[in-house]
Amino acid sequence: MEFRYIGKSGLRVSSICMGTMTFGSTTDEKEAFKILDCAYDRGINFYDTAELYPVSPKKETFGLTEKIVAKWLKTKPRDSIILATKIAGAASGWFVPPVRHGLTAIDSFHIKKAIEGSLKRLETDYIDLYQMHWPDTIVPIEESLKAFDELVREGKVRYIGTSNDSTYGLTKANEISKNRNFARFESIQNNFSLLNPRFHDELANVCRRENISLLPYSPMAGGVLSGKYNGDFIAPDVRFAVYLKDKNKRVQAMAHRFVNSKTLKATSRYLDLSKEYQVSPVTLAIAYSKHFDFIASTIIGARKLEQLEDSFKAFDFKISEELLKKIEEIQKDILYPMG
């Protein structure tokens, strides 16, 4: 097993992280335990969840994923697990979370409420990596960082991170932490995949210069890179087929971002590339998302146990310089298929 450090922290994590966002919705508790046990037995020590999970977020189910993870956590030595969770982003963001009556903010009050809730649901006295699920466009980042820093000083949180953040947001937060002697964001959890390589544009430069780690999510581009949307038949229960029928315009917009003519065209070329190198397209996609030096651990997900096999093959499959050049040719020919 390959281990890497997150930022400048003492968190030594497996190069693949087990995500949990479907646990409690499309994945029941029994299947979730099978997935978690399989990941643990394979050597994975890093597990990511959030107070908002499972997806799709609902008032009736928020926090359920953390409760499932808590039950499983009791079967393992706590200090053998690097556990990450997140505070729901601000209601001023892209949607209003069904948490704390839709009044969420990344302010001192909500940060303290959120951590107490997560600690209770996870039945643990500390979180290894506590992350902001997405930025707050209203509350000054100084207030957010001060509250996060207090959690670190109290021992409730070991390190902090951000998610779905911008170059400006990460850089500003990092400089404030330096100037105010606050705990800093050691990681950033952003979307990054063969279909969405935008992180290379500038955020990768910040991460390299400041030693902050990317924890990529959706390395399979929501399952698109498996090729299941490229065939003549698309199962009606797959994620984006469901999203396209949703009455919420934002949900529909997300589906069109992931499944459109450019993403399908690029995926077709990646499927050809996987055949050329005699590897599953799943393995190719995950190997790419963990290839770069600014990445600590790639977050994978699974609804069913049997989906893990091709993901785990990415531990051994390496992206050669020759293969990387072919990937970059596709990315140059079909620029930013996800926008």
Phi, psi and omega in degrees: 000133176270130177242147179224155177269143175274115179054227177259016185277175174267013182276107180260107191241153173297151185288352170237134179251140179270114176277159189227013194294344179267354184289116182108353176238269180281349177238118181281172186299319181298314180291324178300318179297321178297317180296313181295318178297318180297316179297316181297315180296332179281351177107002179286128181245003188241125185226133186241132177219193181194152178296333184283340184286153012274169174262150358288140186297132177221150179302323185286339187243354185300138181089349183295321180299316179300323179293322177294315178299322180299317180297318179291322183301330180294341182271359183230155173297126185302321184281003173268357184245132168263110187253126178242140171217179187220148168274135179303140180293173185289149177292350177278001183271213189284342172202165181267114182291143178279053183228139180048048175060029176071022182248025186298146175207159176263058177251176185301317182299308184289326177298316180292320177296317184294316182293322178296321178295316181294318179298321180292313182292321181279350178054049177222162181259002176204155174245133181288317180224114182252123190240147171277120189294323168201159188292161174260124182274356183246306184289129179301139182297335177302316180295318180299311183295323178299317180292319177297319180299321178298323178296321178294315180296328179281348179084007178282335182225138178275312181217164181236158178212170177239170179215154176050041185254166181257171176300316178299313183297315181293317182294315180298314180299319181296318181290323178295319178299320178296312186288328183258001182059039175267157169303141184252164173290115178274346184214161173224126181254101182235161176292129180204126182198179174304326181271349181220075183270019186302336181303332179297334190301311180211325181300324178300324179295316178298314182299317180294314184290327184255001181057053173247138187261139169276136170245089187294136170247162182057050178296340178266009182053050178067021180095353182298321184290351174288340181094002185289347177262359182267350181275177179288332181245129176243120181302137184291345183262000178288157193308306189280341171293321177291316182298323182295337179268353182292144180284340180286122183296327179293321179294317177298319180297322178296317179300317180290333177293320182276325183241101178211178186299324181287318179293322180290324178294315179294317179300321179302320179288326177290327176296320176296320180295321179295324176294319180300321182263008175053052180220151177297144176299332176295312179299316179301313184296317182287323176300321178296317186288348177248009189284328196269156187290342180272003182256131177267311184204135180265130183271119177252164177223163177204137174272332182225152184303319185294347179284349187281333189304309181293329177295316183290338177295343178290345174299324187257337181276125182249143176278111178283166177298321178298314180294319180299321178296322178292323176295315181295330175296317178296316181294331176284320181290322181240086190285125175047065182298338178265008178093000000 
